[in-house]
Amino acid sequence: MGLIKEPKDIDFSTKSEPWTEQELSEFRKIMQEIKSRNAKIKQESLQETGKVQPT
């Protein structure tokens, strides 16, 4: 894979804006929900294979 050269008058690098407290709060809430759902799916999968006893 080769490198892409930047055209003379175009800058590919960007500077992102920092997140607001509200955006961070929403992101953390979404991530917590995803982690919880994934843990539940993993637990169910382990129970189906018999590797873990149901609680």
C-alpha positions in Angstrom: 0.0 0.0 0.0 1.4 3.4 -1.0 1.2 6.8 0.5 -1.3 9.4 -0.8 0.3 12.7 -1.6 -1.5 15.8 -0.5 -2.4 18.1 -3.4 -0.7 21.5 -3.0 -3.7 23.6 -1.9 -5.5 20.9 0.0 -4.9 20.0 3.7 -6.1 16.5 4.6 -5.5 17.0 8.3 -8.4 18.2 10.4 -8.8 19.5 13.9 -11.9 18.2 15.7 -13.8 20.3 18.1 -13.8 19.2 21.8 -17.0 17.5 23.0 -19.4 19.4 25.2 -20.3 17.9 28.6 -23.8 17.0 27.2 -22.2 15.1 24.2 -19.8 13.3 26.6 -22.7 12.3 28.9 -24.7 11.0 25.9 -21.7 9.1 24.6 -21.0 7.5 28.0 -24.7 6.5 28.3 -24.7 4.8 24.9 -21.4 3.0 25.6 -22.7 1.7 29.0 -25.9 0.4 27.2 -23.7 -1.3 24.5 -21.5 -2.9 27.1 -24.4 -4.1 29.1 -26.1 -5.6 26.1 -22.9 -7.3 25.0 -22.3 -8.8 28.4 -25.9 -10.2 28.4 -25.4 -11.7 25.0 -22.1 -13.3 26.0 -23.7 -14.7 29.2 -26.5 -16.2 27.2 -24.1 -17.7 24.7 -22.1 -19.3 27.4 -25.2 -20.8 29.0 -26.3 -22.3 25.7 -22.9 -24.0 25.3 -23.1 -25.3 28.8 -19.9 -23.6 29.9 -21.7 -21.6 32.6 -24.6 -22.6 34.8 -27.6 -20.3 34.6 -28.0 -18.0 37.6 
